[in-house]
């Protein structure tokens, strides 16, 4: 069992930055792929970014590529999402997720993840 707690959300003006953190319980954090998803009001949850268990590979949605950076610190059981050049359309609840790696797993899909955090609100004003 893994418990995930997100933090770092808030209100920021367009063009600003935020850094989200996701702290995981347990001693097996390093074996999980980690992902960030977001859900805006009235919309489906969508993939934002993922980092594989070793930290050697990252994936981004086209909408955030070049603006967001995912990273992880396995010693601290924490995954981060640095968000720069924020836009109003980035406004959403951001969720952290942990998934057990498997062959051909598609880290862009929510079904690749076994555990989810409660989410943190990010609001970008224009």
C-alpha positions in Angstrom: 0.0 0.0 0.0 1.3 3.5 -0.9 -0.2 6.7 0.3 0.4 9.8 -1.7 0.1 13.4 -0.5 0.3 16.3 -2.9 1.3 19.8 -1.9 2.4 23.1 -3.5 -0.8 24.1 -5.3 -2.2 27.6 -5.2 -3.2 30.7 -7.0 -0.7 32.2 -9.5 -0.8 34.7 -12.3 -0.3 33.7 -15.9 3.3 33.4 -16.7 4.2 32.4 -13.1 5.5 29.2 -11.6 4.6 26.6 -9.1 6.3 23.5 -7.8 4.1 20.6 -6.9 5.4 17.9 -4.6 4.0 14.4 -3.9 5.2 12.6 -0.9 4.8 8.9 -0.7 4.7 6.6 2.3 6.4 3.3 2.4 9.9 2.1 1.6 9.2 0.9 -1.9 8.7 4.2 -3.6 11.7 3.7 -5.9 10.0 0.7 -7.6 7.0 2.7 -8.9 6.5 4.7 -12.0 5.1 8.1 -10.9 2.7 10.2 -12.8 0.9 13.5 -12.7 -2.6 14.0 -14.0 -5.0 16.9 -13.8 -8.7 17.5 -14.0 -10.3 20.8 -14.8 -14.0 21.5 -14.0 -16.3 19.8 -16.4 -13.5 17.9 -18.1 -12.0 14.4 -17.9 -8.9 13.7 -16.0 -5.9 14.0 -18.3 -2.3 13.0 -18.3 0.3 15.6 -17.6 3.7 13.9 -17.1 5.3 10.7 -15.9 8.7 9.5 -14.7 9.7 5.8 -14.7 10.9 4.1 -11.5 14.6 4.7 -12.2 14.1 8.3 -13.1 15.9 7.7 -16.4 12.9 8.4 -18.6 10.2 11.1 -18.6 7.1 11.7 -20.6 5.1 14.8 -21.1 1.7 15.8 -22.6 2.2 18.0 -25.6 0.3 20.8 -23.8 3.0 21.1 -21.1 6.1 20.1 -22.9 8.8 22.7 -22.5 7.1 24.3 -19.6 6.8 21.5 -17.0 9.5 19.3 -15.6 9.0 16.2 -13.6 11.6 14.8 -11.3 11.9 12.4 -8.4 14.0 12.0 -5.3 13.9 8.4 -4.3 15.8 9.1 -1.1 13.0 11.4 0.0 10.1 9.3 -1.5 9.0 12.4 -3.4 8.1 13.3 -6.9 8.0 16.9 -8.1 6.4 18.8 -10.9 8.0 22.1 -11.7 5.5 24.2 -13.6 6.7 27.3 -15.4 5.0 29.8 -17.8 1.7 28.8 -16.4 -1.4 29.5 -18.4 -5.1 29.9 -17.4 -5.8 26.6 -19.2 -3.5 24.9 -16.7 -6.0 25.5 -14.0 -7.1 22.2 -12.5 -6.8 19.8 -9.6 -3.5 18.0 -10.0 -3.2 14.4 -8.9 -0.1 12.3 -8.2 -0.2 8.6 -9.0 2.0 5.6 -8.5 2.1 2.6 -10.7 3.7 -0.8 -10.7 6.0 -1.1 -13.7 5.1 -3.8 -16.2 6.0 -4.8 -19.7 4.6 -2.4 -22.3 2.9 -0.3 -19.7 1.4 2.9 -21.1 2.3 5.6 -18.5 0.0 8.1 -20.2 -3.0 6.1 -19.2 -4.7 6.3 -15.8 -5.1 2.5 -15.7 -1.3 2.2 -15.4 -1.5 3.5 -11.9 -2.4 1.7 -8.7 -2.4 4.5 -6.2 -3.6 8.1 -6.3 -3.4 11.1 -4.1 -6.2 13.4 -3.1 -5.1 16.2 -5.4 -4.0 19.8 -5.1 -5.7 22.8 -6.7 -3.8 24.9 -9.1 -5.5 28.1 -10.3 -3.9 30.4 -12.9 -5.4 33.8 -13.3 -5.2 35.8 -16.5 
